[in-house]
Amino acid sequence: QVAEAVAEPLLGTRRVTLVASGGSSELGVSRLPTEILEVVTKLPAAVEALTGVSVTQ
C-alpha cells in the first residue's frame, strides 16, 4: 500500500528527468528502482516523526 501511494502521482507522468548527484555507480534509469526503494524505506519513519503514528505496527 505504501509503494502504491508513493507511485500513484507518477501515473500521469509522461516524462521523467533523472539528475545524478554522484556517490553511486548507478546512473540514469537503472537508478530509479533504487531511489523508489529508498523513499519507501524512509517513509514510515517520516510519517511517525510528523504525526506520532507508527505505520509499521
N, CA, C and O atoms as a MOPAC input file, in Angstrom:
PM7 MOZYME 1SCF
protein

 N      0.81800 1    -1.19400 1     0.00000 1
 C      0.00000 1     0.00000 1     0.00000 1
 C      0.86000 1     1.25500 1     0.00000 1
 O      0.53500 1     2.23600 1    -0.66900 1
 N      1.95100 1     1.22400 1     0.74800 1
 C      2.83100 1     2.39000 1     0.79200 1
 C      3.46200 1     2.62300 1    -0.57600 1
 O      3.48700 1     3.75300 1    -1.06500 1
 N      3.97000 1     1.56700 1    -1.19100 1
 C      4.58000 1     1.70200 1    -2.51400 1
 C      3.56900 1     2.20900 1    -3.52800 1
 O      3.90700 1     3.02000 1    -4.39100 1
 N      2.33600 1     1.74300 1    -3.43300 1
 C      1.28300 1     2.19900 1    -4.33900 1
 C      1.02600 1     3.69300 1    -4.15600 1
 O      0.88900 1     4.42500 1    -5.13600 1
 N      0.96100 1     4.13900 1    -2.92300 1
 C      0.71600 1     5.55700 1    -2.64700 1
 C      1.87400 1     6.43100 1    -3.11900 1
 O      1.66000 1     7.54700 1    -3.59200 1
 N      3.09700 1     5.92700 1    -2.99000 1
 C      4.26000 1     6.68200 1    -3.44900 1
 C      4.28300 1     6.76100 1    -4.97600 1
 O      4.64300 1     7.79400 1    -5.54100 1
 N      3.90100 1     5.67800 1    -5.63800 1
 C      3.95200 1     5.62300 1    -7.09600 1
 C      2.76400 1     6.29900 1    -7.77100 1
 O      2.87100 1     6.70500 1    -8.92900 1
 N      1.64600 1     6.42700 1    -7.08300 1
 C      0.41900 1     6.94400 1    -7.69300 1
 C      0.58900 1     8.29100 1    -8.40000 1
 O      0.06400 1     8.44800 1    -9.50300 1
 N      1.29000 1     9.26500 1    -7.82700 1
 C      1.44300 1    10.53900 1    -8.53600 1
 C      2.17000 1    10.42000 1    -9.87700 1
 O      2.06000 1    11.31000 1   -10.72000 1
 N      2.90100 1     9.34000 1   -10.07800 1
 C      3.63200 1     9.15600 1   -11.33300 1
 C      2.77400 1     8.58200 1   -12.45800 1
 O      3.22600 1     8.51200 1   -13.60100 1
 N      1.54100 1     8.16900 1   -12.15100 1
 C      0.69100 1     7.53500 1   -13.16200 1
 C      0.47200 1     8.41600 1   -14.38500 1
 O      0.44800 1     7.91500 1   -15.50900 1
 N      0.31400 1     9.70200 1   -14.18500 1
 C      0.06900 1    10.60700 1   -15.30400 1
 C      1.32900 1    11.21800 1   -15.88600 1
 O      1.25300 1    12.07900 1   -16.76200 1
 N      2.47800 1    10.78800 1   -15.41500 1
 C      3.74400 1    11.35800 1   -15.86300 1
 C      4.07900 1    10.88600 1   -17.26500 1
 O      4.01600 1     9.69400 1   -17.56600 1
 N      4.43500 1    11.83400 1   -18.11800 1
 C      4.81000 1    11.49200 1   -19.48300 1
 C      6.32300 1    11.47200 1   -19.66700 1
 O      6.84000 1    10.85100 1   -20.59600 1
 N      7.02900 1    12.16400 1   -18.76500 1
 C      8.48600 1    12.23800 1   -18.90700 1
 C      9.12200 1    12.38600 1   -17.52500 1
 O      8.63500 1    13.13800 1   -16.68100 1
 N     10.20500 1    11.66400 1   -17.31300 1
 C     10.94800 1    11.74900 1   -16.06100 1
 C     12.38700 1    12.13700 1   -16.40300 1
 O     13.01700 1    11.52100 1   -17.26200 1
 N     12.89700 1    13.15800 1   -15.72500 1
 C     14.28100 1    13.57300 1   -15.90400 1
 C     15.04800 1    13.20500 1   -14.64500 1
 O     14.70300 1    13.64800 1   -13.54900 1
 N     16.08200 1    12.39900 1   -14.80200 1
 C     16.89700 1    11.97200 1   -13.67200 1
 C     18.18700 1    12.77400 1   -13.65400 1
 O     18.85400 1    12.91900 1   -14.67800 1
 N     18.53300 1    13.29100 1   -12.48900 1
 C     19.76000 1    14.05700 1   -12.32500 1
 C     20.65300 1    13.30400 1   -11.35000 1
 O     20.25800 1    13.06200 1   -10.20900 1
 N     21.84500 1    12.93300 1   -11.78300 1
 C     22.78200 1    12.21800 1   -10.92200 1
 C     23.53900 1    13.21700 1   -10.06500 1
 O     24.05700 1    14.21800 1   -10.56100 1
 N     23.59600 1    12.93000 1    -8.76600 1
 C     24.32300 1    13.82400 1    -7.87100 1
 C     25.61900 1    13.18600 1    -7.37900 1
 O     26.23700 1    13.68100 1    -6.43700 1
 N     26.02200 1    12.11800 1    -7.99700 1
 C     27.27200 1    11.46200 1    -7.62900 1
 C     27.09900 1    10.51100 1    -6.46000 1
 O     26.01500 1    10.40200 1    -5.88600 1
 N     28.16500 1     9.83100 1    -6.11700 1
 C     28.15200 1     8.93300 1    -4.97700 1
 C     27.62800 1     7.54700 1    -5.28300 1
 O     27.58700 1     6.69600 1    -4.39400 1
 N     27.23000 1     7.30100 1    -6.50200 1
 C     26.70800 1     5.98300 1    -6.85000 1
 C     27.23900 1     5.57700 1    -8.21300 1
 O     27.44200 1     6.41700 1    -9.09000 1
 N     27.46100 1     4.28100 1    -8.38200 1
 C     27.90800 1     3.79200 1    -9.68100 1
 C     26.74100 1     3.66100 1   -10.65000 1
 O     26.94500 1     3.55300 1   -11.85900 1
 N     25.52100 1     3.67000 1   -10.12500 1
 C     24.33800 1     3.58000 1   -10.97600 1
 C     24.01300 1     4.95300 1   -11.55100 1
 O     24.10200 1     5.96400 1   -10.85300 1
 N     23.64000 1     4.98400 1   -12.81000 1
 C     23.25100 1     6.23100 1   -13.45800 1
 C     21.98600 1     6.02300 1   -14.26800 1
 O     21.66900 1     4.90200 1   -14.66600 1
 N     21.27600 1     7.09300 1   -14.50700 1
 C     20.11800 1     7.06500 1   -15.37300 1
 C     18.98900 1     6.21400 1   -14.84700 1
 O     18.75800 1     6.12300 1   -13.64100 1
 N     18.28900 1     5.59000 1   -15.78100 1
 C     17.08100 1     4.84800 1   -15.44000 1
 C     17.37300 1     3.65100 1   -14.53200 1
 O     16.48500 1     3.22000 1   -13.79600 1
 N     18.57400 1     3.11100 1   -14.56200 1
 C     18.90200 1     1.97700 1   -13.68600 1
 C     18.91300 1     2.39000 1   -12.22100 1
 O     18.85300 1     1.52800 1   -11.34400 1
 N     18.98800 1     3.67500 1   -11.93400 1
 C     18.98600 1     4.18700 1   -10.55900 1
 C     17.56600 1     4.33400 1   -10.01700 1
 O     17.38400 1     4.36800 1    -8.80000 1
 N     16.56200 1     4.42200 1   -10.87700 1
 C     15.18200 1     4.67800 1   -10.46100 1
 C     14.64100 1     3.66100 1    -9.45800 1
 O     14.08000 1     4.08300 1    -8.44700 1
 N     14.77100 1     2.35900 1    -9.66800 1
 C     14.26100 1     1.40800 1    -8.66400 1
 C     14.90500 1     1.59500 1    -7.29000 1
 O     14.23500 1     1.46300 1    -6.26500 1
 N     16.19500 1     1.89900 1    -7.26900 1
 C     16.88300 1     2.13300 1    -6.00100 1
 C     16.31900 1     3.36200 1    -5.30500 1
 O     16.10000 1     3.34600 1    -4.09300 1
 N     16.08400 1     4.42600 1    -6.06400 1
 C     15.51900 1     5.65700 1    -5.49800 1
 C     14.13100 1     5.39800 1    -4.91500 1
 O     13.81500 1     5.88900 1    -3.83100 1
 N     13.30600 1     4.63600 1    -5.62000 1
 C     11.95400 1     4.32800 1    -5.14300 1
 C     12.02100 1     3.53400 1    -3.84500 1
 O     11.28400 1     3.82400 1    -2.90200 1
 N     12.89900 1     2.53500 1    -3.78900 1
 C     13.04900 1     1.74300 1    -2.56100 1
 C     13.51800 1     2.60200 1    -1.39300 1
 O     13.07900 1     2.39700 1    -0.26100 1
 N     14.39700 1     3.55200 1    -1.65300 1
 C     14.86700 1     4.43600 1    -0.58500 1
 C     13.72600 1     5.28400 1    -0.03800 1
 O     13.62000 1     5.47300 1     1.17300 1
 N     12.87000 1     5.79700 1    -0.92100 1
 C     11.72100 1     6.60300 1    -0.48300 1
 C     10.77400 1     5.75200 1     0.35500 1
 O     10.35100 1     6.17300 1     1.43200 1
 N     10.44100 1     4.55900 1    -0.13100 1
 C      9.51100 1     3.68100 1     0.58600 1
 C     10.09000 1     3.26700 1     1.93600 1
 O      9.35500 1     3.16000 1     2.91700 1
 N     11.39100 1     3.03600 1     1.99500 1
 C     12.04000 1     2.64000 1     3.24400 1
 C     12.02400 1     3.76300 1     4.27400 1
 O     11.83200 1     3.50700 1     5.46300 1
 N     12.22100 1     4.99300 1     3.83800 1
 C     12.27600 1     6.14100 1     4.74800 1
 C     10.89800 1     6.66700 1     5.13400 1
 O     10.77100 1     7.37500 1     6.13300 1
 N      9.87800 1     6.34000 1     4.37200 1
 C      8.54700 1     6.90000 1     4.58200 1
 C      7.94600 1     6.59900 1     5.95100 1
 O      7.42700 1     7.52300 1     6.57700 1
 N      7.98400 1     5.35600 1     6.46100 1
 C      7.38200 1     5.10100 1     7.77700 1
 C      7.96900 1     5.96700 1     8.89500 1
 O      7.22800 1     6.47500 1     9.73500 1
 N      9.28100 1     6.13600 1     8.91000 1
 C      9.90800 1     6.96800 1     9.94300 1
 C      9.49200 1     8.42400 1     9.78800 1
 O      9.28200 1     9.11800 1    10.78300 1
 N      9.37300 1     8.89200 1     8.55500 1
 C      8.96300 1    10.27500 1     8.31900 1
 C      7.52500 1    10.50100 1     8.76800 1
 O      7.22000 1    11.52300 1     9.38300 1
 N      6.64000 1     9.55400 1     8.46300 1
 C      5.24000 1     9.66600 1     8.88500 1
 C      5.15600 1     9.69100 1    10.40600 1
 O      4.42200 1    10.49800 1    10.97600 1
 N      5.90600 1     8.81200 1    11.06200 1
 C      5.87900 1     8.77300 1    12.52400 1
 C      6.43400 1    10.06600 1    13.12400 1
 O      5.89500 1    10.57600 1    14.10600 1
 N      7.49800 1    10.59100 1    12.54400 1
 C      8.07800 1    11.83400 1    13.05400 1
 C      7.11000 1    13.00800 1    12.91000 1
 O      7.05500 1    13.88700 1    13.77000 1
 N      6.35200 1    13.01400 1    11.82100 1
 C      5.42500 1    14.12000 1    11.56900 1
 C      4.10800 1    13.99500 1    12.32500 1
 O      3.51900 1    14.99700 1    12.73000 1
 N      3.64600 1    12.75100 1    12.51300 1
 C      2.30200 1    12.55900 1    13.06900 1
 C      2.28200 1    11.88300 1    14.42800 1
 O      1.28900 1    11.97100 1    15.15000 1
 N      3.37200 1    11.20800 1    14.78600 1
 C      3.38900 1    10.44000 1    16.02200 1
 C      2.72700 1     9.08100 1    15.87900 1
 O      2.62000 1     8.33700 1    16.85400 1
 N      2.28400 1     8.75100 1    14.67700 1
 C      1.61000 1     7.48400 1    14.40200 1
 C      2.59200 1     6.52800 1    13.73400 1
 O      3.22900 1     6.87500 1    12.74000 1
 N      2.70800 1     5.32300 1    14.28600 1
 C      3.56700 1     4.30700 1    13.69600 1
 C      2.77600 1     3.53000 1    12.65300 1
 O      1.75500 1     2.92000 1    12.97000 1
 N      3.24900 1     3.55200 1    11.40800 1
 C      2.56700 1     2.81600 1    10.34500 1
 C      3.12100 1     1.40800 1    10.18300 1
 O      2.63200 1     0.64200 1     9.35300 1
 N      4.13500 1     1.06300 1    10.96500 1
 C      4.73300 1    -0.26800 1    10.84600 1
 C      4.10700 1    -1.28400 1    11.78100 1
 O      4.40800 1    -2.47400 1    11.68100 1
 N      3.24600 1    -0.85000 1    12.68500 1
 C      2.62300 1    -1.78000 1    13.62600 1
 C      1.21900 1    -2.11200 1    13.20300 1
 O      0.53800 1    -2.88300 1    13.87800 1

